[in-house]
């Protein structure tokens, strides 16, 4: 069980790294570039919107916290080791899928919220990729959360 927890935590830290990196993208988006040293400013073009970078930054940190919470909850919900292994892999998949979703959503007019164009804008291949991964990850995470919740309630009875 400890090996699966360590896998989850290791992937969570990389998801966090990417989320924190997107904070630089947010800053560049806000001010239009990067100040290397006082008075030396480089204009950098940035894709996406400032609001999109806020979502990417905060959403990535939230995904890391989900992965950490699941890592610590996993051994306490009464799962068989094979199911715990599968659930750990599912949460790792969800963490990375959601990370990709936020980045691709910021590169798509549709915000990766549908396969096709929507009220927010036009879709593109990145939007389709992000939406697909997000939907699959959401379904997997819902299933895992329900099964773990059931295990906790059964175990406490």
C-alpha positions in Angstrom: 0.0 0.0 0.0 2.8 2.4 0.9 4.2 2.0 -2.7 0.9 3.3 -4.2 0.8 6.2 -1.7 4.3 7.2 -2.7 3.4 7.0 -6.4 0.4 9.2 -5.8 2.5 11.7 -3.8 5.3 11.8 -6.3 2.9 12.5 -9.2 1.1 15.1 -7.0 4.4 17.0 -6.6 4.9 17.1 -10.3 1.4 18.3 -10.9 2.1 20.9 -8.2 5.3 21.9 -10.0 3.4 22.5 -13.2 0.7 24.4 -11.4 3.3 26.7 -9.7 5.1 27.1 -13.1 1.8 28.3 -14.5 1.9 31.1 -11.9 4.8 32.5 -14.0 2.6 32.3 -17.0 -0.1 34.2 -15.1 2.4 37.0 -14.1 3.6 37.3 -17.7 0.0 37.5 -18.9 -0.8 40.2 -16.4 2.2 42.5 -17.1 2.9 41.5 -20.8 6.3 40.1 -20.2 9.0 39.3 -17.7 11.4 41.6 -15.8 14.7 39.8 -15.6 16.4 42.3 -13.3 15.2 45.7 -12.2 14.7 47.8 -15.3 15.3 45.0 -17.8 11.9 44.0 -19.1 11.3 41.5 -21.9 8.0 41.6 -23.7 6.7 38.0 -24.1 3.6 37.1 -26.1 1.4 34.8 -24.1 -1.4 32.5 -25.3 -4.7 32.3 -23.4 -6.2 34.8 -21.0 -5.3 36.1 -17.6 -8.4 34.4 -16.2 -7.4 31.2 -17.9 -4.0 31.3 -16.2 -5.6 32.0 -12.8 -7.7 28.8 -13.4 -4.7 26.8 -14.5 -2.6 27.9 -11.5 -5.4 27.4 -8.9 -6.8 24.3 -10.5 -3.4 22.6 -10.7 -2.8 23.3 -7.0 -6.3 21.9 -6.2 -5.5 18.7 -8.2 -2.3 18.3 -6.2 -4.3 18.6 -3.0 -6.8 16.0 -4.2 -4.0 13.6 -5.0 -2.4 14.1 -1.6 -5.7 13.6 0.2 -6.4 10.4 -1.8 -2.9 9.1 -1.0 -3.5 9.4 2.7 -7.1 8.2 2.6 -6.4 5.1 0.4 -5.2 2.8 3.1 -8.0 3.6 5.5 -11.1 2.8 3.4 -11.0 -1.0 3.5 -10.0 -1.7 -0.1 -8.3 -4.9 -1.3 -4.7 -4.2 -2.4 -5.5 -4.7 -6.1 -8.3 -2.2 -6.0 -6.2 0.3 -4.1 -3.5 0.0 -6.8 -6.1 0.5 -9.5 -7.6 3.5 -7.6 -4.2 5.1 -7.1 -3.5 4.8 -10.9 -6.9 6.3 -11.6 -6.3 9.3 -9.4 -2.8 9.8 -11.0 -4.5 9.7 -14.4 -7.1 12.2 -13.2 -4.5 14.6 -11.8 -2.6 14.6 -15.1 -5.7 14.8 -17.2 -7.0 17.8 -15.3 -3.6 19.4 -15.6 -3.7 19.0 -19.4 -7.3 20.1 -19.4 -6.4 23.5 -17.8 -3.6 24.1 -20.2 -5.5 23.1 -23.3 -8.6 25.0 -22.1 -6.5 28.2 -22.0 -5.4 27.5 -25.6 -8.9 26.9 -26.9 -11.7 29.4 -27.5 -14.2 26.8 -26.1 -12.1 26.5 -22.9 -12.1 22.7 -23.6 -15.6 22.5 -22.3 -17.1 20.8 -25.3 -16.1 18.9 -28.4 -17.4 21.6 -30.7 -17.8 25.3 -30.7 -19.8 26.7 -27.8 -21.0 30.0 -26.4 -17.5 30.8 -25.1 -15.8 30.4 -28.5 -14.4 28.0 -31.1 -13.0 24.6 -30.3 -9.8 23.3 -31.7 -7.8 20.0 -31.4 -6.4 21.1 -28.0 -9.9 21.9 -26.8 -11.1 18.4 -27.9 -8.2 16.7 -26.2 -8.7 18.7 -23.0 -12.4 18.0 -22.9 -12.0 14.3 -23.6 -9.4 13.9 -20.8 -11.5 16.0 -18.4 -14.7 14.0 -18.9 -12.9 10.6 -18.6 -11.1 11.8 -15.5 -14.3 13.2 -13.9 -16.0 9.9 -14.4 -13.1 7.9 -13.0 -12.8 10.3 -10.0 -16.5 10.1 -9.3 -16.4 6.3 -9.3 -13.3 6.1 -7.1 -14.7 8.7 -4.6 -18.0 6.8 -4.4 -16.3 3.4 -3.8 -13.9 4.8 -1.2 -16.8 6.6 0.5 -18.7 3.3 0.6 -15.7 1.6 2.0 -15.3 4.2 4.8 -19.0 4.0 5.7 -19.0 0.2 5.7 -15.8 0.1 7.8 -17.2 2.5 10.4 -20.4 0.5 10.9 
